[in-house]
């Protein structure tokens, strides 16, 4: 009598535990059962060793799906092909840089914008996963069948590219004539040794040492010459000469300027005089104007010569200044005489007193 209630309680406890476990499984797994997934597929023209069902599909490190199957197009679509067909599911919250109401629409936009997928590896463990990105150019695989799911173009993995580069390097090394290159190097080294042995190194060393000795002696002589009192005196004299020349030019600047001003005044007087005489003595005044132009050109040449003489000698400059002063005085006297007797330069003899009185009237 006492055992029956005991078995009843034990059975009731197990039934409740089983029901509770089932409820927990349903509660925590319902999300997975009712989760909406979008299927997509891709093909690889390389080994997918390390990739398994359940491997992650990522977009720049963010998980967006899971690998569902790894097979071949020949099995699924009944077409001859040596590619590997990988089908994967995309979660509903899959965002690959695009917007849309569902994952399929967003993935189609991303594929149109150049989204591709490649095989990547987690460190050195050998575990592989699928990585999607917009960088790089996808491989142009020959797809002769119509895909049942979204088709995402693939590109070669880093390991594949490294392997292809290594194979190309090995092919290049194979094509090289290593034996011929070694033979040529041996011949080159032998020829260099013969040339070196043929050189008289002792004679070359003696000549180089003699050249260095001569260079040292020449350097010492140059140093002695530069440090001699004569060179120092020459440098000092040159400095004094430049100082004296500078002083001479500064002193001669004012006399030359005065002379040029006097010449300018004389030229102005002559110009005014010729203007006054032009109406009464036209033809002869034109000849006089030509003579005055010649005289002005001579004065200009004289002024240029004077500027040149400033750099030659101060004594000559002083004499030239005196000559300019004398010429200026003559021109001033000439202008005064021309104002009193305008026709004196145009006639052979000075006019008589009666003619002068008539002109004054």
Secondary structure in CASP SS format (residue, H / E / C, confidence):
PFRMAT SS
TARGET T0000
AUTHOR 0000-0000-0000
METHOD secondary structure of the structure
MODEL  1
X C 1.00
X H 1.00
X H 1.00
X H 1.00
X H 1.00
X H 1.00
X H 1.00
X H 1.00
X H 1.00
X H 1.00
X H 1.00
X H 1.00
X H 1.00
X H 1.00
X H 1.00
X H 1.00
X H 1.00
X H 1.00
X H 1.00
X H 1.00
X H 1.00
X H 1.00
X H 1.00
X H 1.00
X H 1.00
X H 1.00
X H 1.00
X H 1.00
X H 1.00
X H 1.00
X H 1.00
X H 1.00
X H 1.00
X C 1.00
X C 1.00
X C 1.00
X E 1.00
X E 1.00
X E 1.00
X E 1.00
X E 1.00
X E 1.00
X E 1.00
X E 1.00
X C 1.00
X C 1.00
X C 1.00
X C 1.00
X C 1.00
X C 1.00
X C 1.00
X C 1.00
X C 1.00
X C 1.00
X C 1.00
X E 1.00
X E 1.00
X E 1.00
X E 1.00
X C 1.00
X C 1.00
X E 1.00
X E 1.00
X E 1.00
X E 1.00
X E 1.00
X E 1.00
X E 1.00
X E 1.00
X E 1.00
X E 1.00
X C 1.00
X H 1.00
X H 1.00
X H 1.00
X H 1.00
X C 1.00
X C 1.00
X C 1.00
X C 1.00
X C 1.00
X C 1.00
X C 1.00
X E 1.00
X E 1.00
X E 1.00
X E 1.00
X E 1.00
X E 1.00
X E 1.00
X E 1.00
X C 1.00
X C 1.00
X C 1.00
X C 1.00
X C 1.00
X C 1.00
X C 1.00
X C 1.00
X C 1.00
X C 1.00
X C 1.00
X H 1.00
X H 1.00
X H 1.00
X H 1.00
X H 1.00
X H 1.00
X H 1.00
X H 1.00
X H 1.00
X H 1.00
X C 1.00
X C 1.00
X C 1.00
X E 1.00
X E 1.00
X E 1.00
X E 1.00
X E 1.00
X E 1.00
X C 1.00
X C 1.00
X C 1.00
X C 1.00
X C 1.00
X C 1.00
X E 1.00
X E 1.00
X E 1.00
X E 1.00
X E 1.00
X E 1.00
X C 1.00
X C 1.00
X C 1.00
X C 1.00
X C 1.00
X C 1.00
X C 1.00
X C 1.00
X C 1.00
X C 1.00
X C 1.00
X C 1.00
X C 1.00
X C 1.00
X C 1.00
X C 1.00
X E 1.00
X E 1.00
X C 1.00
X C 1.00
X E 1.00
X C 1.00
X C 1.00
X C 1.00
X H 1.00
X H 1.00
X H 1.00
X H 1.00
X H 1.00
X H 1.00
X H 1.00
X H 1.00
X H 1.00
X H 1.00
X H 1.00
X H 1.00
X H 1.00
X H 1.00
X H 1.00
X H 1.00
X H 1.00
X H 1.00
X C 1.00
X C 1.00
X H 1.00
X H 1.00
X H 1.00
X H 1.00
X H 1.00
X H 1.00
X H 1.00
X H 1.00
X H 1.00
X H 1.00
X H 1.00
X H 1.00
X H 1.00
X H 1.00
X H 1.00
X H 1.00
X H 1.00
X H 1.00
X H 1.00
X H 1.00
X H 1.00
X C 1.00
X C 1.00
X H 1.00
X H 1.00
X H 1.00
X H 1.00
X H 1.00
X H 1.00
X H 1.00
X H 1.00
X H 1.00
X H 1.00
X H 1.00
X H 1.00
X H 1.00
X H 1.00
X H 1.00
X H 1.00
X H 1.00
X H 1.00
X H 1.00
X H 1.00
X H 1.00
X H 1.00
X H 1.00
X H 1.00
X H 1.00
X H 1.00
X C 1.00
X C 1.00
X H 1.00
X H 1.00
X H 1.00
X H 1.00
X H 1.00
X H 1.00
X H 1.00
X H 1.00
X H 1.00
X H 1.00
X H 1.00
X H 1.00
X H 1.00
X H 1.00
X H 1.00
X H 1.00
X H 1.00
X H 1.00
X H 1.00
X H 1.00
X H 1.00
X H 1.00
X H 1.00
X H 1.00
X H 1.00
X H 1.00
X H 1.00
X H 1.00
X H 1.00
X H 1.00
X H 1.00
X H 1.00
X H 1.00
X H 1.00
X H 1.00
X H 1.00
X H 1.00
X H 1.00
X H 1.00
X H 1.00
X H 1.00
X H 1.00
X H 1.00
X H 1.00
X H 1.00
X H 1.00
X H 1.00
X H 1.00
X H 1.00
X C 1.00
X C 1.00
X C 1.00
X C 1.00
X H 1.00
X H 1.00
X H 1.00
X H 1.00
X H 1.00
X H 1.00
X H 1.00
X H 1.00
X H 1.00
X H 1.00
X H 1.00
X H 1.00
X H 1.00
X H 1.00
X H 1.00
X H 1.00
X H 1.00
X H 1.00
X H 1.00
X H 1.00
X H 1.00
X H 1.00
X H 1.00
X H 1.00
X H 1.00
X H 1.00
X H 1.00
X H 1.00
X H 1.00
X C 1.00
X C 1.00
X C 1.00
X H 1.00
X H 1.00
X H 1.00
X H 1.00
X H 1.00
X H 1.00
X H 1.00
X H 1.00
X H 1.00
X H 1.00
X H 1.00
X H 1.00
X H 1.00
X H 1.00
X H 1.00
X H 1.00
X H 1.00
X H 1.00
X H 1.00
X H 1.00
X H 1.00
X H 1.00
X H 1.00
X H 1.00
X H 1.00
X H 1.00
X H 1.00
X C 1.00
X C 1.00
X C 1.00
X C 1.00
X C 1.00
X C 1.00
X C 1.00
X C 1.00
X C 1.00
X C 1.00
X C 1.00
X C 1.00
X H 1.00
X H 1.00
X H 1.00
X H 1.00
X H 1.00
X H 1.00
X H 1.00
X H 1.00
X C 1.00
END
